[in-house]
Amino acid sequence: MNKLLTALLGLSSGLLVSVLFFSDVGRQNARASTPDGELASAAQKVYVPHGKKDEYYLFSSGGHSGQLFVYGVPSMRQIRIVPVFSQDAATGYGFDDASKKMMGGYTWGDFHHPAISETAGDYDGQFLFANDVANNRIAAVDLSLFHTTDILKMPNMGGPHAAVFVTPNTEYIVAPTRFARPLGDEYAPLDKYKEKYKGVVTMIQFDRAKKKLNLAYQIVLPPWSYDLSDAGKKMSDGWVVMTTYNTEFATTNLEINASQKDRDYIVMVNWKKLEQEVAAGKANTVNGVKMIDPRDVEGAIYAIPVAKSPHGVDVTPDGTRFVASGKLAPLMTVFSFQKAFDAIAKKDFVANEFGIPVLKYESVMEREVDPPGALGPLHTQFDDRGNAFNTMFISSEVVKWKLDTGEVIDRQPVFYSPGHATAAEGDTAAPDGTYLITGNKIAKDSFLGVGPSHPESLDLFDISGDKMQHLMSVPIPPEPHYSQMVKADKIKPKLIYDKDETRPDSVWKADDARIERKGSEVHVYGVAMRSKFIFDAKAERKDSFTVNQGDRVFLHITNIDLDQDITHGLEVMDYNLNFEIQPGQTSTLSFTADKSGVFPIYCTNFCSALHQEMSGHLLVQPK
């Protein structure tokens, strides 16, 4: 009988949420009723004339596209799509040898949360880190080149959804897992979930000079689901906070079974203590990785009760507090780090959950913020005037409120169902307080129809005054999760690759282009230049070459046009091959010449008035 009642209650709740979510009950069409003067003001604020540049870069995760979307703010013009976890035919990413090896045999990823490298809790604009929830990977993107430089596969993980975030000086890129799994790739039935399954946080270091990721150590945790997380800063530096759900240890029908308790937990972990323990050799080795259990280290881990099934947790710019969003509870809870530290000193514990001391909620909580009628709070961002901004997924709005008092200042509709929000430098120690962008999951009637699959969207707000002003909505490919907005002058993009004559396989003079045969391998050391390829400078036909059927062919091509925006591409017809070579770049693509015949080669990136003539031939002699 109890199970039946629970199921009925769950279905009723789901029906109520669906009605609110998929309809506009009680809401006016805010856009239709906007005065003409306000529309003109909004248009002026987003207009960036030719010759001028945007104030900010917006780096938006691409969800299950696996890519990084780059926009200018306030114009909201899409500037670039940077391939990270998925193949990209336009650039040849995932086809050329270097990126193909880096991707490790995967062809797609699910990218949720970017994190720009930081110095003293502020964006330094040098690198961006990305998570792949589907395949347990972390990537590093060089923001001087807007190119992915490294991808790290993490063992023992179950989808790093709570990743990635960086510690204040990018000492670590932190990646907590979403799904608990048995460690070491072992098998264990779900009936043994509580005993055999583990949550894991991966601590990753990054070598800026070598542009390489390194797995430093892992932290083993109870088999809860870790949703989102953030790093302490200033007075809370050294701590990370993570939201959890499914503290019920449910293994099926989580919609109901993982929402039975009134409260789940915020987990606080002291990474500096654990770092010291690992350095002292006190970690175990699991699946080739150093792993430490914080329950074995006094003062390294605590839990704080929070409204059930929380989603976002965000540390305030001054590092004194963190805000948890309830998702299934219509409120935001402000917690105090100092109160937590005081409670720890007093051993003000109410329980011991799975070996973790649980702090008394009332001892750590500073205030609850419950805007009337606001439903589904998910994420919090901050400005430079002591205000917080929360997305409300179900009631489709963004709420502005005062951190010190909880007073609600303003509410504005969003079109529709916002997930993450991004304020200008709004998750750093020094927010700007100029713009806010919401990443919306539902577009419905916002744009011209394109069939059953609608785009997602971004809403841009001016938050510089007391009242927020909605400026524009723009469609975005699937799927916007978190994004970060950084001052444009912090990003220092290169216009061309550095000319490095010691670079392996590079050729910098047309006369040095050559072909070398090594057994069944054919290495082409060629150049691309306006408006021709040169594969063999000494050949009669310098833009063509011949191999035998079955040869392994390596195309090492250097773009020697050291001039901005002169990118070349190279395709081999009927071989399903294409890759891009940017100015000053050397790229290698290898393939087996398994089809005999004559195969035209041409440049796929328009580069000059004689672009059409930039071509050649691959001739494959039959066996």
C-alpha positions, 0 to 999 in steps of 0.5 A, spaced: 500 500 500 505 504 501 509 503 495 502 504 491 501 511 495 508 513 493 508 511 486 501 515 485 504 521 489 510 521 484 506 521 478 501 527 481 508 531 482 510 529 475 503 531 472 504 538 475 511 539 473 509 537 466 503 542 466 507 548 469 513 546 464 510 545 457 505 551 458 505 558 459 499 558 465 498 565 468 504 568 464 503 574 459 507 574 452 512 579 455 515 580 448 509 582 445 507 587 450 514 590 451 514 598 449 517 600 442 522 605 446 525 599 450 525 594 444 529 600 441 534 601 447 535 593 447 537 593 440 542 599 441 545 595 447 547 589 442 549 592 436 556 592 435 558 596 428 563 593 423 570 595 425 568 594 433 569 588 437 564 585 442 566 586 450 566 579 452 567 572 449 562 567 451 564 560 451 558 555 451 559 548 452 556 544 446 552 538 450 552 532 446 555 535 440 561 535 444 564 542 441 565 548 444 561 554 442 564 561 442 560 567 442 561 575 442 557 579 447 553 583 447 552 582 439 551 574 441 554 573 434 557 566 433 564 567 432 567 559 432 565 552 433 571 549 437 571 541 436 573 538 442 570 531 443 567 530 437 569 529 430 569 535 425 569 534 418 570 542 416 577 542 420 579 535 419 579 534 427 578 527 429 581 525 422 588 528 422 593 523 426 594 528 432 587 529 434 585 522 432 590 519 437 588 524 442 580 522 441 582 515 443 578 512 438 571 516 441 567 520 435 563 524 440 562 526 447 557 530 452 560 536 454 557 540 460 561 545 463 567 549 461 572 552 466 577 557 464 584 557 467 584 562 473 590 566 477 588 568 484 580 566 483 580 570 476 580 568 469 587 569 466 584 567 459 590 562 457 586 555 457 579 552 458 578 545 460 572 541 458 568 535 461 566 529 457 560 526 461 559 520 457 566 517 456 570 520 462 574 524 459 577 531 460 580 536 455 584 542 455 583 548 450 589 553 448 585 559 448 591 562 444 589 558 438 582 556 440 585 548 439 584 542 443 591 540 445 590 534 450 584 529 452 585 525 458 581 519 459 580 518 467 579 511 470 574 509 475 569 514 474 562 514 472 561 520 468 564 527 471 558 531 471 560 535 477 566 537 473 569 541 471 572 547 476 578 549 477 581 551 484 583 559 485 590 558 481 589 552 477 593 548 482 587 542 480 582 541 475 577 537 479 572 532 476 567 529 481 563 523 478 555 522 477 554 515 477 557 510 482 561 504 479 565 498 482 572 500 482 577 498 477 572 496 472 570 490 476 563 487 475 558 487 481 550 486 481 546 492 483 544 488 489 551 490 492 550 497 490 551 500 497 557 495 498 561 495 492 559 501 488 563 508 489 563 515 487 570 518 485 573 525 484 579 526 480 584 531 481 588 533 475 594 537 474 595 541 468 602 543 465 601 550 462 608 549 458 607 542 455 599 543 455 598 536 458 594 534 463 596 529 468 592 525 473 594 527 480 590 522 484 583 520 486 578 521 492 573 515 493 566 517 496 560 514 498 556 511 492 551 517 492 550 521 485 555 528 485 551 533 481 555 540 481 561 543 485 565 549 486 572 551 489 572 555 495 576 561 494 580 566 499 578 564 506 575 558 503 581 556 499 582 549 500 575 546 500 571 544 495 563 543 495 559 538 491 551 537 491 549 530 492 542 526 490 540 519 491 543 518 498 537 513 498 542 508 494 536 507 489 538 503 483 532 503 479 526 508 477 530 514 480 525 519 479 521 516 485 526 512 489 532 517 489 527 523 492 524 519 498 528 523 503 527 530 505 534 532 505 540 530 501 547 533 502 552 538 500 559 534 501 565 539 503 572 536 502 579 539 504 583 538 498 589 541 501 589 536 507 588 530 502 594 533 497 599 532 503 597 525 505 598 523 498 604 526 498 606 523 504 605 516 500 598 514 504 594 513 498 592 506 495 593 504 488 587 502 484 587 501 477 594 504 476 591 511 480 593 513 487 586 513 491 585 516 498 579 515 502 578 522 506 574 518 511 581 516 513 584 523 514 581 527 520 578 533 518 578 532 510 570 531 509 564 533 512 556 533 510 551 538 510 544 537 510 540 540 504 533 541 500 533 534 497 535 533 490 539 539 489 543 541 483 547 547 483 552 549 488 556 556 487 561 559 492 560 567 492 566 572 490 568 573 496 569 566 498 565 566 505 559 563 503 556 558 498 549 557 495 545 551 493 539 551 489 533 546 491 531 543 484 525 539 488 524 545 493 523 552 491 528 555 495 535 557 495 539 556 501 545 560 503 551 557 507 556 560 511 563 557 510 565 560 517 559 557 520 561 551 518 568 551 520 565 553 527 561 547 527 567 543 525 571 546 531 565 545 536 564 538 533 556 540 532 555 534 528 548 531 528 549 524 525 555 520 521 552 518 514 557 513 511 562 514 515 562 522 514 560 527 520 554 531 518 554 538 520 547 541 524 543 544 518 541 550 522 549 551 525 551 552 517 545 555 514 545 563 513 538 564 510 533 560 505 531 564 500 524 563 497 521 567 492 513 566 491 511 562 486 518 561 483 519 553 481 525 549 480 531 553 482 538 551 478 544 555 478 546 561 481 551 567 479 553 573 482 555 581 480 559 586 483 554 589 488 552 583 492 547 580 488 545 573 486 541 571 480 538 564 480 535 561 474 528 558 475 527 552 470 519 550 471 517 557 472 521 560 466 525 566 469 531 569 472 530 572 479 535 577 482 536 577 490 540 580 495 546 575 498 546 579 505 538 579 506 535 574 501 530 580 499 528 579 492 529 585 487 527 583 480 524 577 476 524 577 469 521 571 464 526 567 460 524 563 454 524 558 456 526 553 461 533 556 463 538 551 466 545 554 467 546 562 468 552 566 466 554 572 468 560 577 466 566 573 470 560 571 475 563 565 478 570 569 479 573 573 485 571 579 481 565 579 477 563 585 472 555 586 473 554 587 466 551 582 462 547 575 464 546 569 459 541 564 461 542 557 457 535 555 455 532 548 454 526 549 450 525 554 445 517 552 443 515 558 439 521 563 439 524 562 432 522 560 425 520 552 425 525 547 423 521 541 424 520 537 430 526 538 433 527 545 436 533 549 437 535 551 444 536 558 446 540 563 450 537 569 453 541 576 454 540 580 460 543 587 461 544 587 469 547 593 470 541 597 473 537 595 479 532 592 474 534 587 469 533 588 462 532 582 457 536 584 450 535 578 446 534 571 444 538 567 440 538 560 437 544 555 439 545 548 437 544 543 442 545 543 447 547 549 452 549 547 459 554 551 463 558 557 459 563 562 462 563 570 460 570 573 460 573 580 458 575 580 451 582 583 453 584 577 457 584 573 451 590 573 447 589 569 440 595 568 435 593 570 428 598 565 425 602 559 428 609 560 430 614 559 425 618 553 428 623 550 424 625 545 429 618 542 428 618 535 426 615 533 419 615 541 417 617 544 411 618 551 410 621 552 403 617 550 397 624 547 394 624 542 400 618 539 399 619 531 398 617 524 398 620 519 402 619 511 401 620 507 407 618 500 405 611 500 404 610 507 407 610 513 403 611 520 407 610 526 403 613 532 406 609 538 402 607 545 403 600 548 402 601 556 399 596 560 395 595 557 390 598 550 390 600 544 393 607 542 392 608 535 394 615 534 391 619 540 389 623 535 384 618 532 380 615 534 373 608 535 376 610 537 383 602 537 385 601 530 384 604 523 387 604 516 385 604 510 390 602 503 390 596 500 392 596 497 399 601 503 401 601 507 408 601 514 406 603 520 411 601 527 408 605 532 412 603 538 410 605 545 412 602 551 411 607 556 409 602 562 408 604 566 414 598 571 413 592 571 417 586 568 415 589 564 409 587 557 411 588 551 407 584 544 407 586 538 403 582 532 401 583 526 397 577 524 393 573 518 394 578 516 400 573 520 405 579 524 407 579 532 409 583 536 414 585 543 415 592 547 415 592 554 418 597 559 417 604 556 420 601 550 422 604 543 420 598 537 420 599 530 418 594 525 416 595 518 414 591 513 410 592 506 407 591 507 399 587 501 398 583 503 392 587 503 386 586 509 380 586 516 380 584 521 385 583 528 385 586 532 391 584 540 392 584 545 397 577 545 401 578 552 404 577 558 400 584 561 400 585 566 394 582 568 387 585 562 384 583 557 389 579 553 384 586 551 381 589 549 388 589 542 386 593 535 384 592 528 384 594 522 388 595 516 383 595 509 386 598 503 382 594 497 382 597 491 385 
